[in-house]
């Protein structure tokens, strides 16, 4: 793990990877989604709390359930994507800490502390969604992460028991590279960073 990965791999994960909005009609198989999860779950979260939960919206019925929750500008690209991931967070993630972080009583850190629960769930489910993007790219998939939806509607439709809360969405598939816009600018190091 101390050897840098190749420039080709860096290009696939970062330099040439783009946010896609147009999709080929190639499906994303369930086996690929299992691989995707098995990769992302290995990345770190606070006390291994792993609060993210993922709904892979693939079927025509599930897509129709998601459609009314989307902002107008996100409907066409989401309906065309082979899969859309609802990245959500488990608001009672700490109940699993005796299994996931067994060497201390981490559950007690969270019980009754709603502010800490919400902050931890949101931060770490966001991290896990980012890990999903990198895992997807490593498997040859393209991604289209987005906000632009009604969280309350998604939660009512997909998480009616109120335990899980949606964070953001990611369209997954094989993008149409010829339909990409020119890449938007990025900051230089000295515009965004300070070495103290």
Residue frames as qw, qx, qy, qz and C-alpha x, y, z in Angstrom:
[[0.000, 0.883, 0.469, 0.000, 0.00, 0.00, 0.00],
 [0.332, -0.735, 0.083, 0.585, 3.04, 2.29, 0.09],
 [0.381, -0.003, 0.584, 0.717, 3.50, 2.24, -3.68],
 [0.330, 0.433, 0.035, -0.838, 1.74, 5.01, -5.64],
 [0.673, 0.417, 0.610, -0.047, -0.84, 3.77, -8.13],
 [0.484, 0.150, 0.504, 0.699, -0.29, 4.26, -11.84],
 [0.103, 0.261, -0.086, -0.956, -1.08, 7.45, -13.73],
 [0.309, -0.168, -0.743, -0.569, -3.61, 5.46, -15.75],
 [0.351, -0.490, -0.780, 0.169, -5.47, 4.57, -12.58],
 [0.135, -0.430, -0.287, 0.845, -5.26, 8.13, -11.29],
 [0.174, 0.050, -0.420, -0.889, -6.75, 9.31, -14.58],
 [0.367, -0.337, -0.806, -0.319, -9.64, 6.85, -14.22],
 [0.374, -0.540, -0.657, 0.370, -10.37, 7.85, -10.63],
 [0.194, -0.706, -0.215, 0.646, -9.67, 11.59, -10.79],
 [0.159, -0.404, 0.326, 0.840, -8.09, 13.36, -13.74],
 [0.169, -0.013, -0.674, -0.719, -10.33, 12.09, -16.54],
 [0.074, -0.458, -0.874, 0.143, -13.37, 11.16, -14.45],
 [0.141, -0.179, -0.154, -0.961, -16.37, 13.39, -15.03],
 [0.379, 0.288, 0.634, -0.609, -19.92, 13.92, -13.81],
 [0.012, 0.108, 0.805, 0.583, -22.13, 12.33, -16.44],
 [0.434, 0.291, 0.341, -0.782, -25.67, 13.31, -17.43],
 [0.745, 0.366, -0.277, -0.483, -26.14, 11.17, -20.56],
 [0.581, -0.315, 0.739, -0.131, -26.05, 7.40, -20.45],
 [0.310, 0.217, -0.835, -0.399, -25.49, 4.43, -22.71],
 [0.802, -0.172, -0.102, -0.562, -28.22, 1.79, -22.63],
 [0.555, 0.195, -0.781, 0.210, -25.89, -0.72, -20.95],
 [0.698, -0.631, -0.226, -0.251, -27.28, -2.13, -17.71],
 [0.017, -0.578, 0.682, -0.448, -25.43, -2.17, -14.41],
 [0.703, -0.127, -0.689, -0.120, -25.62, -5.72, -13.11],
 [0.691, -0.679, -0.027, -0.246, -26.46, -6.65, -9.55],
 [0.893, -0.121, -0.105, 0.421, -23.10, -8.42, -9.24],
 [0.402, 0.472, -0.077, 0.781, -21.39, -5.09, -9.99],
 [0.370, -0.726, 0.001, -0.580, -23.44, -3.39, -7.28],
 [0.885, -0.453, -0.080, 0.069, -22.35, -6.07, -4.80],
 [0.739, 0.155, -0.085, 0.650, -18.71, -5.48, -5.80],
 [0.068, 0.679, 0.008, 0.731, -19.26, -1.76, -5.41],
 [0.612, -0.712, -0.003, -0.343, -20.52, -2.11, -1.86],
 [0.925, -0.260, -0.067, 0.270, -17.80, -4.58, -0.91],
 [0.556, 0.346, -0.089, 0.750, -15.22, -1.97, -1.93],
 [0.097, -0.684, 0.016, -0.723, -16.75, 1.12, -0.36],
 [0.747, -0.618, -0.168, -0.181, -17.47, -0.56, 2.98],
 [0.835, -0.096, -0.202, 0.502, -13.73, -0.98, 3.57],
 [0.264, 0.535, -0.092, 0.797, -13.07, 2.77, 3.70],
 [0.283, -0.145, -0.650, 0.690, -12.98, 4.55, 7.09],
 [0.316, -0.708, -0.311, -0.549, -15.81, 6.08, 9.09],
 [0.207, -0.570, 0.472, -0.639, -15.83, 7.45, 12.65],
 [0.482, -0.238, 0.746, -0.394, -15.54, 4.50, 15.05],
 [0.007, 0.001, -0.934, -0.358, -16.41, 2.31, 12.05],
 [0.378, 0.296, 0.537, -0.693, -19.99, 3.53, 12.48],
 [0.080, 0.074, 0.836, 0.538, -20.89, 3.00, 8.80],
 [0.314, 0.413, 0.535, -0.667, -24.19, 4.92, 8.88],
 [0.353, 0.328, -0.420, -0.769, -24.80, 5.04, 5.13],
 [0.587, 0.259, 0.757, -0.121, -27.57, 2.95, 3.62],
 [0.072, 0.319, -0.561, -0.760, -27.97, 2.59, -0.14],
 [0.659, 0.440, 0.539, -0.284, -31.04, 2.05, -2.27],
 [0.177, -0.210, 0.675, 0.685, -30.13, 1.09, -5.84],
 [0.555, 0.529, 0.326, -0.553, -33.07, 2.27, -7.92],
 [0.160, -0.235, 0.792, 0.540, -33.06, 0.17, -11.09],
 [0.238, 0.411, 0.873, 0.111, -36.53, -1.13, -11.90],
 [0.021, -0.433, -0.428, -0.793, -39.05, 0.83, -13.95],
 [0.462, -0.715, -0.507, -0.135, -41.42, 0.83, -10.97],
 [0.573, -0.537, -0.211, 0.582, -38.81, 2.19, -8.57],
 [0.309, 0.064, 0.226, 0.922, -37.78, 4.87, -11.06],
 [0.192, -0.597, -0.483, -0.611, -41.39, 6.02, -11.34],
 [0.559, -0.706, -0.400, 0.170, -41.53, 6.27, -7.55],
 [0.530, -0.349, -0.015, 0.772, -38.38, 8.41, -7.57],
 [0.296, 0.439, 0.420, 0.737, -39.40, 10.63, -10.48],
 [0.190, -0.855, -0.347, -0.336, -41.84, 12.95, -8.59],
 [0.628, -0.684, -0.090, 0.360, -39.13, 13.59, -5.98],
 [0.630, 0.007, 0.235, 0.741, -36.68, 15.03, -8.51],
 [0.059, 0.678, -0.026, -0.732, -36.09, 18.64, -9.48],
 [0.705, 0.644, 0.145, -0.258, -37.14, 19.24, -13.08],
 [0.318, 0.793, -0.504, -0.129, -33.57, 19.52, -14.33],
 [0.212, -0.423, 0.877, -0.079, -32.66, 16.10, -12.92],
 [0.805, 0.169, 0.386, -0.417, -35.59, 14.06, -14.26],
 [0.787, 0.543, -0.222, -0.193, -34.39, 13.12, -17.76],
 [0.317, 0.593, -0.721, 0.167, -30.85, 12.16, -16.78],
 [0.390, -0.264, 0.769, -0.432, -32.06, 10.14, -13.80],
 [0.837, 0.251, 0.281, -0.395, -34.73, 8.31, -15.75],
 [0.721, 0.594, -0.347, -0.086, -32.12, 7.45, -18.41],
 [0.047, -0.609, 0.761, -0.217, -29.47, 6.24, -15.95],
 [0.631, 0.007, -0.767, -0.115, -29.25, 2.44, -15.58],
 [0.583, -0.470, -0.597, 0.288, -29.21, 2.88, -11.79],
 [0.077, -0.728, 0.136, -0.667, -29.64, 5.67, -9.29],
 [0.543, -0.164, -0.684, 0.460, -28.31, 5.31, -5.77],
 [0.384, -0.823, -0.087, -0.410, -30.14, 6.96, -2.90],
 [0.476, 0.176, -0.601, 0.617, -27.36, 7.56, -0.38],
 [0.532, -0.697, -0.207, -0.434, -29.11, 7.68, 2.96],
 [0.139, 0.400, -0.702, 0.572, -28.14, 7.63, 6.61],
 [0.602, -0.417, -0.681, -0.002, -29.35, 5.44, 9.44],
 [0.205, -0.714, 0.172, -0.647, -30.32, 7.73, 12.32],
 [0.793, -0.514, 0.245, -0.215, -29.90, 4.81, 14.72],
 [0.682, 0.521, -0.496, 0.131, -26.53, 3.68, 13.35],
 [0.106, -0.584, 0.660, -0.461, -25.13, 3.57, 16.89],
 [0.868, -0.175, 0.267, -0.380, -27.25, 0.49, 17.65],
 [0.933, 0.318, -0.152, 0.077, -24.82, -1.47, 15.47],
 [0.113, 0.813, -0.506, 0.266, -21.68, -0.25, 17.24],
 [0.707, -0.429, 0.542, -0.151, -21.42, -3.28, 19.56],
 [0.903, 0.265, 0.310, 0.133, -20.90, -5.30, 16.35],
 [0.589, 0.743, -0.001, 0.318, -18.88, -2.78, 14.34],
 [0.163, 0.685, -0.437, 0.559, -16.71, -1.28, 17.13],
 [0.809, -0.399, -0.414, -0.124, -16.73, -4.00, 19.80],
 [0.637, 0.061, -0.483, 0.597, -13.66, -3.09, 21.85],
 [0.062, -0.078, -0.424, 0.900, -15.39, -0.27, 23.75],
 [0.142, 0.622, 0.733, -0.235, -18.92, 0.90, 24.56],
 [0.133, 0.003, 0.306, 0.943, -19.19, 3.35, 21.66],
 [0.166, -0.587, -0.704, -0.364, -22.97, 3.09, 21.62],
 [0.361, -0.713, -0.459, 0.388, -23.13, 5.06, 24.85],
 [0.291, -0.197, 0.132, 0.927, -21.35, 7.99, 23.18],
 [0.109, -0.171, -0.512, -0.835, -24.42, 8.59, 21.04],
 [0.268, -0.543, -0.793, -0.064, -27.50, 7.44, 22.94],
 [0.220, -0.815, -0.442, 0.303, -29.53, 10.51, 23.92],
 [0.237, -0.569, 0.191, 0.764, -27.20, 12.94, 22.11],
 [0.602, 0.659, 0.449, -0.042, -29.28, 13.89, 19.07],
 [0.202, 0.922, -0.235, -0.230, -26.90, 16.60, 17.85],
 [0.265, -0.538, 0.770, 0.216, -23.96, 14.17, 17.82],
 [0.626, 0.244, 0.741, 0.018, -26.06, 11.47, 16.14],
 [0.522, 0.808, 0.244, -0.123, -27.12, 13.82, 13.33],
 [0.071, 0.872, -0.433, -0.217, -23.65, 15.29, 12.78],
 [0.398, -0.373, 0.824, 0.154, -21.98, 11.88, 12.78],
 [0.637, 0.382, 0.669, -0.019, -24.59, 10.26, 10.53],
 [0.459, 0.870, 0.088, -0.159, -24.51, 13.09, 8.00],
 [0.033, -0.805, 0.552, 0.215, -20.72, 13.45, 7.86],
 [0.396, -0.298, 0.859, 0.130, -20.00, 9.76, 7.58],
 [0.644, 0.474, 0.599, -0.049, -22.79, 8.90, 5.16],
 [0.368, 0.897, -0.124, -0.214, -21.49, 11.71, 2.95],
 [0.175, -0.625, 0.738, 0.183, -18.02, 10.18, 3.14],
 [0.559, 0.039, 0.828, 0.031, -19.43, 6.79, 2.26],
 [0.595, 0.726, 0.301, -0.170, -21.24, 8.26, -0.73],
 [0.196, 0.855, -0.435, -0.202, -17.93, 9.69, -1.92],
 [0.379, -0.356, 0.848, 0.101, -16.31, 6.29, -1.41],
 [0.679, 0.405, 0.602, -0.113, -19.08, 4.82, -3.55],
 [0.468, 0.853, -0.090, -0.216, -18.18, 7.21, -6.38],
 [0.003, 0.707, -0.694, -0.134, -14.53, 6.19, -6.25],
 [0.535, -0.069, 0.841, -0.039, -15.42, 2.49, -6.03],
 [0.671, 0.608, 0.376, -0.200, -17.76, 2.86, -9.00],
 [0.351, 0.851, -0.343, -0.190, -15.06, 4.56, -11.06],
 [0.244, -0.519, 0.817, 0.066, -12.60, 1.83, -10.13],
 [0.581, 0.177, 0.792, -0.055, -15.05, -0.73, -11.55],
 [0.222, 0.098, 0.644, 0.726, -15.38, 1.16, -14.82],
 [0.030, 0.757, 0.652, 0.025, -18.66, 2.89, -14.06],
 [0.129, 0.362, 0.034, 0.923, -19.42, 6.58, -14.53],
 [0.208, -0.525, -0.679, 0.469, -21.24, 8.64, -11.94],
 [0.023, -0.551, -0.234, -0.800, -23.57, 11.61, -11.78],
 [0.297, -0.386, -0.668, 0.563, -23.85, 12.70, -8.14],
 [0.081, -0.480, -0.282, -0.827, -26.50, 15.30, -7.42],
 [0.151, 0.282, 0.591, -0.740, -28.65, 17.18, -5.01],
 [0.336, 0.115, -0.393, -0.848, -31.69, 18.64, -6.76],
 [0.457, -0.299, -0.800, -0.248, -34.42, 16.51, -5.20],
 [0.514, -0.569, 0.068, -0.638, -36.96, 16.74, -2.40],
 [0.154, 0.269, -0.883, 0.353, -35.50, 14.87, 0.58],
 [0.478, 0.009, 0.563, -0.674, -38.84, 14.73, 2.38],
 [0.802, 0.300, -0.119, -0.503, -40.54, 13.15, -0.63],
 [0.554, 0.381, -0.739, 0.023, -37.75, 10.60, -1.09],
 [0.053, -0.210, 0.827, -0.520, -37.87, 9.72, 2.60],
 [0.643, 0.108, 0.357, -0.669, -41.66, 9.34, 2.58],
 [0.799, 0.369, -0.285, -0.380, -41.53, 7.13, -0.52],
 [0.697, 0.345, -0.617, 0.120, -38.52, 4.95, 0.24],
 [0.336, 0.089, -0.731, 0.587, -38.07, 5.18, 4.04],
 [0.427, -0.582, -0.333, -0.607, -41.57, 5.45, 5.53],
 [0.717, -0.484, -0.460, 0.200, -40.51, 4.22, 8.97],
 [0.098, -0.968, 0.064, -0.224, -38.55, 7.49, 9.46],
 [0.796, -0.481, 0.184, 0.318, -35.36, 5.74, 10.56],
 [0.621, 0.032, 0.374, 0.688, -33.41, 6.47, 7.37],
 [0.147, 0.881, 0.112, -0.435, -32.90, 9.92, 5.86],
 [0.743, 0.531, 0.192, 0.360, -31.76, 10.63, 2.32],
 [0.434, -0.604, 0.149, 0.651, -28.52, 12.53, 1.86],
 [0.255, 0.612, -0.364, -0.654, -27.85, 12.75, -1.90],
 [0.885, 0.347, 0.272, -0.151, -28.31, 10.82, -5.14],
 [0.178, -0.533, 0.677, 0.475, -25.81, 9.29, -7.57],
 [0.838, 0.448, -0.025, -0.311, -26.69, 8.19, -11.07],
 [0.483, -0.430, 0.729, 0.226, -24.63, 5.18, -12.15],
 [0.836, 0.464, 0.283, -0.077, -23.91, 3.65, -15.51],
 [0.622, -0.013, 0.403, 0.671, -21.75, 4.02, -18.58],
 [0.099, 0.763, 0.144, -0.623, -21.70, 7.64, -19.65],
 [0.624, 0.672, 0.288, 0.274, -21.85, 9.16, -23.12],
 [0.537, -0.431, 0.058, 0.722, -18.46, 10.86, -23.14],
 [0.292, 0.278, 0.436, 0.805, -19.17, 12.68, -26.40],
 [0.194, -0.772, -0.451, -0.405, -21.97, 14.60, -24.67],
 [0.553, -0.546, -0.299, 0.553, -19.84, 16.03, -21.88],
 [0.106, 0.989, 0.011, 0.105, -19.29, 19.78, -21.60],
 [0.473, 0.550, -0.445, 0.524, -15.79, 21.16, -21.27],
 [0.622, -0.363, -0.562, 0.407, -14.46, 20.59, -17.79],
 [0.215, -0.946, -0.118, -0.213, -15.11, 23.43, -15.36],
 [0.297, 0.652, -0.493, 0.493, -12.07, 25.16, -13.80],
 [0.777, -0.459, -0.379, 0.205, -10.58, 24.04, -10.49],
 [0.296, -0.940, 0.170, 0.004, -8.70, 26.01, -7.85],
 [0.543, 0.534, -0.544, 0.353, -4.93, 26.11, -7.81],
 [0.664, -0.241, -0.582, 0.403, -3.24, 24.80, -4.67],
 [0.267, -0.030, -0.313, 0.911, -2.47, 28.29, -3.39],
 [0.355, -0.309, -0.211, -0.857, -6.11, 29.37, -3.80],
 [0.785, -0.358, -0.312, -0.398, -7.49, 26.59, -1.63],
 [0.884, -0.221, -0.324, 0.253, -4.66, 25.33, 0.57],
 [0.102, -0.862, 0.380, -0.320, -2.30, 26.45, 3.27],
 [0.807, 0.001, -0.503, 0.310, 0.60, 24.48, 4.67],
 [0.376, -0.857, 0.100, -0.339, 0.88, 25.56, 8.31]]
